[in-house]
Structures are given as C-alpha cells and as structure tokens.
Amino acid sequence: MLLRLALFVFDLPGQPPDYVRPPGSTSPRYFELLENNTHLIYPGLAVLVLLLIAVGILQAWRSEDMDGLQKANLKREIIGELRREVHGMTADSLSKNLGVPSLRLLRILEEMQKDSILESRTDTRRITTWRMKGI
C-alpha cells in the first residue's frame, strides 16, 4: 500500500510525467530579449540597412569609373575629335564617334571642363556644345 501511495505522489524515473503544457511559440527567451530591447534593436537595424544601401551605391558608383590609363586615352581621343571640329560637338555626336556610353563621356567632359581644357555652351534649344578652350 505504501508503494502505491509513493507511485501516485512521486514521479519515479522511467515513468511518463503527468500532463505538461506544451511550449508556446513565444516561450523562448530570445523573444523576451527582443521585446524588452525594441528601442535599441529597431533603430540599430534601420542604421544597418541605410549603411548597407550607402555601401551598395558607392560600390556601384566606383565600378563605373575607369582606370587612369583608359581615362587618359579617352581624353586624348576627345581632344582629337574636338580639334577636328573647331565649332564644337554635342555629347551625343562625340559618343557616337568614339563609341563610348553617353553617361561616361559626360562625366569625362565635365571633368575636363573643371580642368579648364574644354568649355560648353548651351543654346536656346538646350543643346550643349563642347569645344576646346582657346580655339
């Protein structure tokens, strides 16, 4: 009789336990950590995302750049074309003659204008003509 009483009162090893409530989906401790520190976690994630976006933009911008030798050769070709056309050329016509994408060519032309090699004039039709400075 004492043995049966012990079986009901105490859980003996090897016997299945009585009903235990199944664990819920929110019972892990990391949920508590997230809920208690949302004022730190969400702004941190926002800063991280903005940082990754900025790094991606800078990386894409740098991949468009040319190395120094290519840039020097392109500048030499631009100067050669503009010396042939004394009255100047548009960026589109230069792009077609040199076989260079327009955006890359415009970046080089603006850089050459900063260096006082070229000058640009925009007429009333909003067509920009690039020509050598001093010619």
C-alpha positions in Angstrom: 0.0 0.0 0.0 2.8 2.3 0.8 4.4 1.6 -2.6 1.2 2.6 -4.4 1.0 5.8 -2.4 4.6 6.6 -3.4 3.8 6.0 -7.1 0.9 8.5 -7.0 2.7 11.2 -5.0 6.2 11.0 -6.5 7.2 10.6 -10.1 9.5 7.7 -10.4 12.2 7.6 -13.1 11.2 5.9 -16.3 7.5 6.8 -15.9 5.9 9.3 -18.2 5.2 12.6 -16.4 1.7 13.9 -15.9 0.3 16.3 -18.3 2.7 19.1 -19.1 1.6 22.2 -21.0 3.2 22.2 -24.5 5.6 25.1 -25.1 4.2 28.0 -26.9 5.8 29.8 -29.9 6.6 32.8 -27.7 8.2 31.0 -24.8 11.9 31.1 -25.9 14.0 33.6 -24.1 15.1 35.5 -27.1 11.6 36.8 -27.7 11.7 38.4 -24.3 15.1 39.9 -25.1 13.7 41.3 -28.4 10.5 42.7 -26.7 12.4 44.3 -23.9 15.0 46.0 -26.1 13.0 47.1 -29.1 14.0 50.7 -28.5 17.6 49.7 -29.3 17.2 46.9 -31.8 14.9 48.6 -34.4 16.9 51.8 -34.7 20.1 49.7 -34.9 18.6 47.7 -37.8 17.5 50.8 -39.6 21.0 52.3 -39.3 22.5 49.0 -40.6 20.1 48.9 -43.6 20.9 52.5 -44.5 24.6 51.8 -44.2 24.3 48.8 -46.5 22.4 50.8 -49.0 25.1 53.6 -49.0 27.9 51.0 -49.4 26.0 49.5 -52.3 25.6 52.8 -54.0 29.3 53.7 -53.5 30.3 50.3 -54.8 28.2 50.7 -57.9 29.5 54.2 -58.5 33.1 53.1 -58.2 32.6 50.2 -60.6 31.6 52.7 -63.3 34.9 54.5 -63.0 37.7 53.8 -65.4 41.4 53.4 -64.5 43.8 56.2 -65.2 45.2 54.9 -68.5 41.7 54.4 -70.0 40.6 57.8 -68.9 43.8 59.4 -70.3 43.3 57.7 -73.7 39.6 58.7 -73.8 40.6 62.3 -73.0 43.2 62.2 -75.8 40.6 60.9 -78.3 38.1 63.6 -77.2 40.7 66.3 -77.7 41.5 64.9 -81.1 37.8 64.9 -82.2 37.2 68.5 -80.9 40.3 69.7 -82.7 38.9 68.4 -86.0 35.5 70.1 -85.3 36.5 73.7 -84.5 32.9 74.8 -83.9 32.4 72.1 -81.2 30.4 68.9 -80.9 27.5 67.7 -78.8 28.0 64.9 -76.3 25.8 62.6 -78.5 27.9 63.1 -81.6 31.1 62.6 -79.6 29.6 59.5 -78.0 28.8 58.0 -81.5 32.2 58.9 -82.9 34.2 57.5 -80.0 31.9 54.5 -79.3 31.7 55.4 -75.6 28.4 55.4 -73.5 27.0 58.9 -73.1 27.0 59.0 -69.3 30.6 58.0 -69.0 31.5 60.6 -71.7 29.6 63.3 -70.0 31.4 62.6 -66.7 34.8 62.9 -68.5 33.7 66.1 -70.4 32.6 67.7 -67.1 35.9 66.7 -65.5 37.8 68.3 -68.5 35.7 71.4 -68.1 36.7 71.7 -64.4 40.4 71.3 -65.5 39.8 74.3 -67.9 40.5 72.2 -71.0 37.0 72.4 -72.5 34.2 74.9 -72.5 30.5 74.2 -73.0 27.8 76.4 -74.4 24.1 75.8 -74.3 21.8 77.4 -76.9 18.1 78.3 -76.7 17.2 74.8 -77.9 19.0 73.5 -74.8 21.7 71.7 -76.9 25.1 71.8 -75.2 28.1 72.1 -77.5 31.5 71.2 -76.2 34.6 72.8 -77.7 38.3 73.3 -76.9 39.1 76.3 -74.8 41.1 78.9 -76.6 40.3 77.8 -80.2 
